[in-house]
Amino acid sequence: MGITSHDVARLAGVSQPTVSRALRDDPRVSEATREKVRRAAQALNYVPSEAGRTLSTRATRRVGVIVTDLTNPFYPHVIAPLHDELSALGYRMMLITERSDEAVAEEKLLDQSMDGVVLATATTDSRLPAQLERRGMPYVFLNRDTGRAGDFASVVDNEGGGRLVARELVALGHRHVAGVFGAANTTTGRERELGFRLALAEAGVGLVEDRVVRGAFEYDTGYRALPALLAADPAPTAVFCGNDVVAIGVLNAALAAGVKVPDDLTVVGFDDLPMAAWEVFRLTTVRHDLGELSRQAARLLVRRIAGEVDPGGERLVLPTEFVPRATHARAH
């Protein structure tokens, strides 16, 4: 038989429930008692049973993270700090990858093996958030949400970032602009396009539909979009991309077409992924704090699990800033 919490209790001179509470740092147990229990557990090489702890507390200390697009370089940069923050808060992270939210079996999330869920690639038409809500499973959105009141989300000021880009392009004299935006069923795609359009309109600059492409936030979207945009009459002198990965696709398509960036074409991304600063790209983009985006999502979920949030929702919005590098120039 292995060492049990009862053995620790006997050595420490306390009850077995006190051992359980002490080892999970329950504030109802004095620090002196917690230290006595820790010393006893260490002396016996006792490792608490996660299964037993789950049965006694009805808490698993595990959080599921749903990502449907691991091929996008954006997500590794938010998953790592999310993991670290959850670990610091006493939770283990379980990564769940499927092709879409709809493919995530509800049973995986509601079998009592997790205390909460982070939705990192949600779309506005996903049914999963409503399913989780009905079953009482705490969840938060990371990066994308539904755009509706009542969401618990850690997001970026996407509309504000789109406005920043439009104002910079107008200040550089660009009047023939194009956009390669994200999918219409994502709040990141919608809000970045909205901010861009509104600021252009305020400056008296239009964005006509033959200079607009919408698609997945991936390299191929940008690469395939540029030839059609360049065929417009007149051709755009600047392209705002829904994220940095799309922008890199546009940069490579421009290189293949013999279009010089930024002399012939200004290209601007969004997110400021580490690769955007690489010398090979030196991409002009919109920055936000990727690490804090994840950390505040983790903290919000833990507060929601503990019931320490306003039931009416909480949307945490990170600011953005324009980052000028080498892919923008004045219009000729």
Order of alpha helices (4+ residues) and beta strands (2+ residues): alpha-alpha-alpha-alpha-beta-alpha-beta-alpha-beta-alpha-beta-beta-alpha-beta-alpha-beta-alpha-beta-alpha-beta-beta-alpha-beta-beta
